Amino acid sequence: MLTKSLEFKNAVGQKVKVTEIPVLAQDSTYKFMIQVRLQAFISTIYREKKPQKCYSFREYLKKVMKWPDYEQLFKVGELKNNA
């Protein structure tokens, strides 16, 4: 799965980085849900007075999504011959 990262300055002027944002196809059933969750996540980070320097969107999704949906979104195919 392809992921991207986003870097911005919060309300206080500190640089904040959000990593592991999944890149989905236009016709994906999870595209809208991921967009809404990302906007909510960034808005909460933006308003924090003392944010961390780096956040993982994947870890955030692990906490807020239902587990079957999370597994379906980030599923990794089995590797052949332990490669």
Short mmCIF file of the C-alpha atoms (twelve columns), coordinates in Angstrom:
data_MODEL
# 
_entry.id   MODEL 
# 
loop_
_atom_site.group_PDB 
_atom_site.id 
_atom_site.type_symbol 
_atom_site.label_atom_id 
_atom_site.label_alt_id 
_atom_site.label_comp_id 
_atom_site.label_asym_id 
_atom_site.label_seq_id 
_atom_site.Cartn_x 
_atom_site.Cartn_y 
_atom_site.Cartn_z 
_atom_site.pdbx_PDB_model_num 
ATOM 1  C CA . MET A 1  0.000   0.000   0.000  1 
ATOM 2  C CA . LEU A 2  1.226   3.464   -0.834 1 
ATOM 3  C CA . THR A 3  1.311   6.014   1.938  1 
ATOM 4  C CA . LYS A 4  2.079   9.697   2.011  1 
ATOM 5  C CA . SER A 5  2.963   12.241  4.662  1 
ATOM 6  C CA . LEU A 6  1.807   15.776  5.335  1 
ATOM 7  C CA . GLU A 7  3.749   18.578  6.967  1 
ATOM 8  C CA . PHE A 8  2.227   21.853  8.211  1 
ATOM 9  C CA . LYS A 9  2.563   24.546  10.857 1 
ATOM 10 C CA . ASN A 10 0.018   24.614  13.664 1 
ATOM 11 C CA . ALA A 11 -1.657  27.656  15.243 1 
ATOM 12 C CA . VAL A 12 1.391   28.280  17.457 1 
ATOM 13 C CA . GLY A 13 3.780   28.103  14.487 1 
ATOM 14 C CA . GLN A 14 5.408   24.740  15.238 1 
ATOM 15 C CA . LYS A 15 6.102   22.364  12.357 1 
ATOM 16 C CA . VAL A 16 4.054   19.145  12.623 1 
ATOM 17 C CA . LYS A 17 4.319   16.046  10.434 1 
ATOM 18 C CA . VAL A 18 1.582   13.436  9.887  1 
ATOM 19 C CA . THR A 19 2.878   10.176  8.388  1 
ATOM 20 C CA . GLU A 20 1.387   6.953   7.023  1 
ATOM 21 C CA . ILE A 21 -1.637  8.461   5.270  1 
ATOM 22 C CA . PRO A 22 -2.979  5.779   2.905  1 
ATOM 23 C CA . VAL A 23 -3.317  6.607   -0.793 1 
ATOM 24 C CA . LEU A 24 -6.555  5.123   -2.104 1 
ATOM 25 C CA . ALA A 25 -8.076  4.787   -5.552 1 
ATOM 26 C CA . GLN A 26 -10.945 7.092   -6.516 1 
ATOM 27 C CA . ASP A 27 -13.449 4.218   -6.478 1 
ATOM 28 C CA . SER A 28 -12.369 2.876   -3.078 1 
ATOM 29 C CA . THR A 29 -15.153 2.392   -0.538 1 
ATOM 30 C CA . TYR A 30 -12.946 3.812   2.223  1 
ATOM 31 C CA . LYS A 31 -11.894 7.026   0.431  1 
ATOM 32 C CA . PHE A 32 -14.576 9.290   1.946  1 
ATOM 33 C CA . MET A 33 -14.172 7.833   5.435  1 
ATOM 34 C CA . ILE A 34 -10.388 8.361   5.334  1 
ATOM 35 C CA . GLN A 35 -10.782 11.958  4.106  1 
ATOM 36 C CA . VAL A 36 -13.196 12.824  6.925  1 
ATOM 37 C CA . ARG A 37 -11.031 11.155  9.580  1 
ATOM 38 C CA . LEU A 38 -7.905  12.900  8.264  1 
ATOM 39 C CA . GLN A 39 -9.606  16.310  8.408  1 
ATOM 40 C CA . ALA A 40 -10.766 15.660  11.967 1 
ATOM 41 C CA . PHE A 41 -7.312  14.402  13.006 1 
ATOM 42 C CA . ILE A 42 -5.509  17.409  11.528 1 
ATOM 43 C CA . SER A 43 -7.947  19.888  13.075 1 
ATOM 44 C CA . THR A 44 -7.379  18.410  16.554 1 
ATOM 45 C CA . ILE A 45 -3.601  18.525  16.058 1 
ATOM 46 C CA . TYR A 46 -3.811  22.085  14.749 1 
ATOM 47 C CA . ARG A 47 -5.529  23.310  17.917 1 
ATOM 48 C CA . GLU A 48 -3.141  21.611  20.385 1 
ATOM 49 C CA . LYS A 49 -0.966  23.978  22.390 1 
ATOM 50 C CA . LYS A 50 2.020   21.605  22.695 1 
ATOM 51 C CA . PRO A 51 1.836   19.081  19.846 1 
ATOM 52 C CA . GLN A 52 4.310   16.327  19.126 1 
ATOM 53 C CA . LYS A 53 6.587   16.784  16.134 1 
ATOM 54 C CA . CYS A 54 5.373   13.665  14.326 1 
ATOM 55 C CA . TYR A 55 2.064   11.774  14.325 1 
ATOM 56 C CA . SER A 56 1.116   8.475   12.697 1 
ATOM 57 C CA . PHE A 57 -2.270  8.555   10.974 1 
ATOM 58 C CA . ARG A 58 -2.195  4.769   10.811 1 
ATOM 59 C CA . GLU A 59 -1.994  4.507   14.618 1 
ATOM 60 C CA . TYR A 60 -4.866  6.987   14.914 1 
ATOM 61 C CA . LEU A 61 -6.977  4.898   12.533 1 
ATOM 62 C CA . LYS A 62 -6.167  1.796   14.550 1 
ATOM 63 C CA . LYS A 63 -7.786  3.460   17.575 1 
ATOM 64 C CA . VAL A 64 -10.906 4.911   15.916 1 
ATOM 65 C CA . MET A 65 -11.861 2.414   13.186 1 
ATOM 66 C CA . LYS A 66 -13.575 -0.912  13.573 1 
ATOM 67 C CA . TRP A 67 -10.962 -3.647  13.415 1 
ATOM 68 C CA . PRO A 68 -12.355 -5.515  10.346 1 
ATOM 69 C CA . ASP A 69 -12.398 -2.242  8.376  1 
ATOM 70 C CA . TYR A 70 -8.850  -1.421  9.489  1 
ATOM 71 C CA . GLU A 71 -7.609  -4.862  8.441  1 
ATOM 72 C CA . GLN A 72 -9.348  -4.559  5.073  1 
ATOM 73 C CA . LEU A 73 -7.830  -1.124  4.482  1 
ATOM 74 C CA . PHE A 74 -4.261  -2.064  5.416  1 
ATOM 75 C CA . LYS A 75 -4.270  -5.730  4.439  1 
ATOM 76 C CA . VAL A 76 -0.992  -7.015  3.090  1 
ATOM 77 C CA . GLY A 77 -0.935  -10.023 0.834  1 
ATOM 78 C CA . GLU A 78 0.892   -13.113 2.041  1 
ATOM 79 C CA . LEU A 79 4.467   -13.313 0.902  1 
ATOM 80 C CA . LYS A 80 5.505   -16.417 -0.974 1 
ATOM 81 C CA . ASN A 81 8.430   -18.494 0.262  1 
ATOM 82 C CA . ASN A 82 8.977   -16.219 3.279  1 
ATOM 83 C CA . ALA A 83 10.288  -13.452 1.032  1 
# 
